[in-house]
Amino acid sequence: MKKANLVLLPGDGIGPEVVAEGRRVLEKVAARHGHELTFTSHLIGGAAIDATGDPLPAATLAACKSADAVLLGAVGGPKWDDPRAKVRPEQGLLAIRQGLGLYANLRPVRVHPSLAGTSPIKPERVEGVDILFIRELTGGLYFGKPRLRQKVDGHTRAVDTLEYTDEEIRRVVRLAFQLAGPRRKLVTSVDKANVLESSRLWREVAMEVGATFPGVKLEHQLVDSCAMRLITAPKSFDVIVTENMFGDILTDEASVLAGSLGLLPSASLGDGPRGLYEPIHGSAPDIAGKGIANPLGTIMSVAMLLRHSLGLEDEARAVESAVDAAITAGARTGDMAATGEKVISTREMGAAVVERIP
Ligand SMILES: NC(=O)c1ccc[n+]([C@@H]2O[C@H](COP(=O)([O-])OP(=O)(O)OC[C@H]3O[C@@H](n4cnc5c(N)ncnc54)[C@H](O)[C@@H]3O)[C@@H](O)[C@H]2O)c1
C-alpha cells in the first residue's frame, strides 16, 4: 500500500476539465490497488493572477514542494495575452519548474496503430513510432542572463543568452542514457555544434557520458536535420536528448506524428522522485468550457506520475493499457476522430478509460 500526497494545479481554459479526468483515473487506481492518495488543488497561471496578482503564489509553490507529485492542466488564455503585461501565466510554469528543480522534461510520442490514419504524415511512416524526448528544462535561452532591452544608436536592441554548464548537460544526458537502456538502446543527442559554442560543450559532455554506458549507442544530430528526419524517418529514433529551446520546438513538431496534441503526456523530473506531470497541450481557449477536450494527454501523464514519482510500474502500465484499449474500442474525442467517427465528451473519454482499468 502506498500513501501519497498529490497536488493538482488545474490552471486555465481546459486545464480543470482534463485534470478532473486525471484525478478520476488516480482514484480508480488507488481503490483497485489499495493505495491512499490525498489531493489538494492550488492556483497557477491566469487563475492565480486574477486571485493574487502572482502566476505562482507562494502557497502553491510551498504545497508542491511538500507533495509527492504534481498534476498540472494548462495555463494561459486571451484574457492574459497582452504582450506588455508585467505578469503572464507562463511565468508560473517557468517558476514552478525552476522552484522544484525540475531539469528534465520527458515527452513520449507513441502512435497508436488505430490512429495512424489521423496523422497528417503518411500512415506507413508513423505506424510504430515510439520516441522518448528528453528536453533540458531549466537552462539555455529561456533562463540565461543577461536578458535585456536597450537603446543603442537610436535603435532598440534585445538580448537573450544561451548558456549551459557541463553539469547541467551531464545530468540530463545521463538520464537519457538510463532511460534508453530498457528501450531500444539508441540516444540521439541534438545540437547545433557547427555554429554554437554551447552546443560544442553539449556534444563533448554527451560523448563523455556515453562512454560510461557501453550498451547504449550514441549518435549526434544537428537540430535542423533532426527536424527533417522527424518527418521523413520518425521510426529511426529511440531516445532524443536536447537543450531547452530545441526541445521545445522539436517536441511540438513530433506531436503532430501522433495525430493530436491532446493525446500526449509529459513529465518534468529533477534529482528526487518528485515530478510535475502535465499534458503537452495548452489551455485551448477555443474549446474551453465545452466539455469536449481530449483528456488522454493528462491521463497518460498520470501513468507517468505513477511510474516515476510513486514507483508504481504495474499501475502505470494498467493505465496505459486502459487508454490503448479505449482507443482500440473506438473511443474518440473530436480532435482524434476521423470523418464520420462517433465523437464522445471529455467526461465520457475519462469514463472509457476508468472502466478499463483492471
Ligand atoms: N503548458 C501550458 O500550460 C501551455 C502550453 C502551450 C500553450 N499554452 C497557452 O495556452 C493558450 C492557447 O495556446 P495555443 O492555442 O497555442 O495551444 P493549445 O495547445 O492550447 O491549442 C492548440 C489547438 O489544439 C487544440 N487542443 C489543445 N489541447 C486539446 C485537447 N486536449 N483536446 C482537444 N483539442 C485540443 C486547441 O483547441 C487548439 O485548436 C495560450 O495562452 C498559450 O500560451 C500553455
The ligand as an SDF file (V2000), in Angstrom:
LIG
                    3D

 44 48  0  0  0  0  0  0  0  0999 V2000
    1.9010   24.0870  -20.7280 N   0  0  0  0  0  0  0  0  0  0  0  0
    0.9660   25.0150  -20.8940 C   0  0  0  0  0  0  0  0  0  0  0  0
    0.2220   25.3320  -19.9850 O   0  0  0  0  0  0  0  0  0  0  0  0
    0.8100   25.6680  -22.2400 C   0  0  0  0  0  0  0  0  0  0  0  0
    1.3870   25.1040  -23.3790 C   0  0  0  0  0  0  0  0  0  0  0  0
    1.1310   25.6880  -24.6230 C   0  0  0  0  0  0  0  0  0  0  0  0
    0.3290   26.8150  -24.6940 C   0  0  0  0  0  0  0  0  0  0  0  0
   -0.1730   27.3620  -23.5470 N   0  0  0  0  0  0  0  0  0  0  0  0
   -1.0910   28.5250  -23.5790 C   0  0  0  0  0  0  0  0  0  0  0  0
   -2.3820   28.0560  -23.9910 O   0  0  0  0  0  0  0  0  0  0  0  0
   -3.0530   29.1010  -24.7040 C   0  0  0  0  0  0  0  0  0  0  0  0
   -3.5130   28.5810  -26.0530 C   0  0  0  0  0  0  0  0  0  0  0  0
   -2.3700   28.2510  -26.8340 O   0  0  0  0  0  0  0  0  0  0  0  0
   -2.4090   27.5460  -28.2460 P   0  0  0  0  0  0  0  0  0  0  0  0
   -3.7710   27.7660  -28.8460 O   0  0  0  0  0  0  0  0  0  0  0  0
   -1.2140   27.9600  -28.9760 O   0  0  0  0  0  0  0  0  0  0  0  0
   -2.2010   25.9920  -27.9490 O   0  0  0  0  0  0  0  0  0  0  0  0
   -3.2180   24.9100  -27.4110 P   0  0  0  0  0  0  0  0  0  0  0  0
   -2.4620   23.6540  -27.2070 O   0  0  0  0  0  0  0  0  0  0  0  0
   -3.9690   25.4160  -26.2530 O   0  0  0  0  0  0  0  0  0  0  0  0
   -4.2690   24.6870  -28.6050 O   0  0  0  0  0  0  0  0  0  0  0  0
   -3.8700   24.4270  -29.9480 C   0  0  0  0  0  0  0  0  0  0  0  0
   -5.0280   23.7290  -30.6890 C   0  0  0  0  0  0  0  0  0  0  0  0
   -5.1440   22.3940  -30.2140 O   0  0  0  0  0  0  0  0  0  0  0  0
   -6.4300   22.1670  -29.6560 C   0  0  0  0  0  0  0  0  0  0  0  0
   -6.2500   21.3760  -28.4300 N   0  0  0  0  0  0  0  0  0  0  0  0
   -5.2870   21.5450  -27.4860 C   0  0  0  0  0  0  0  0  0  0  0  0
   -5.4570   20.6680  -26.5000 N   0  0  0  0  0  0  0  0  0  0  0  0
   -6.5250   19.9220  -26.8300 C   0  0  0  0  0  0  0  0  0  0  0  0
   -7.1960   18.8440  -26.1800 C   0  0  0  0  0  0  0  0  0  0  0  0
   -6.7940   18.3410  -25.0090 N   0  0  0  0  0  0  0  0  0  0  0  0
   -8.2850   18.3160  -26.7900 N   0  0  0  0  0  0  0  0  0  0  0  0
   -8.7180   18.7960  -27.9730 C   0  0  0  0  0  0  0  0  0  0  0  0
   -8.1200   19.8110  -28.6320 N   0  0  0  0  0  0  0  0  0  0  0  0
   -7.0400   20.3580  -28.0560 C   0  0  0  0  0  0  0  0  0  0  0  0
   -6.9960   23.5400  -29.3490 C   0  0  0  0  0  0  0  0  0  0  0  0
   -8.4100   23.5200  -29.3440 O   0  0  0  0  0  0  0  0  0  0  0  0
   -6.3880   24.3930  -30.4320 C   0  0  0  0  0  0  0  0  0  0  0  0
   -7.1570   24.3060  -31.5890 O   0  0  0  0  0  0  0  0  0  0  0  0
   -2.0580   30.2630  -24.8110 C   0  0  0  0  0  0  0  0  0  0  0  0
   -2.3560   31.1750  -23.7870 O   0  0  0  0  0  0  0  0  0  0  0  0
   -0.7060   29.6040  -24.5640 C   0  0  0  0  0  0  0  0  0  0  0  0
    0.2230   30.4920  -24.0260 O   0  0  0  0  0  0  0  0  0  0  0  0
    0.0300   26.7930  -22.3400 C   0  0  0  0  0  0  0  0  0  0  0  0
  1  2  1  0
  2  3  2  0
  2  4  1  0
  4  5  1  0
  4 44  2  0
  5  6  2  0
  6  7  1  0
  7  8  2  0
  8  9  1  0
  8 44  1  0
  9 10  1  0
  9 42  1  0
 10 11  1  0
 11 12  1  0
 11 40  1  0
 12 13  1  0
 13 14  1  0
 14 15  2  0
 14 16  1  0
 14 17  1  0
 17 18  1  0
 18 19  2  0
 18 20  1  0
 18 21  1  0
 21 22  1  0
 22 23  1  0
 23 24  1  0
 23 38  1  0
 24 25  1  0
 25 26  1  0
 25 36  1  0
 26 27  1  0
 26 35  1  0
 27 28  2  0
 28 29  1  0
 29 30  1  0
 29 35  2  0
 30 31  1  0
 30 32  2  0
 32 33  1  0
 33 34  2  0
 34 35  1  0
 36 37  1  0
 36 38  1  0
 38 39  1  0
 40 41  1  0
 40 42  1  0
 42 43  1  0
M  CHG  2   8   1  16  -1
M  END
$$$$
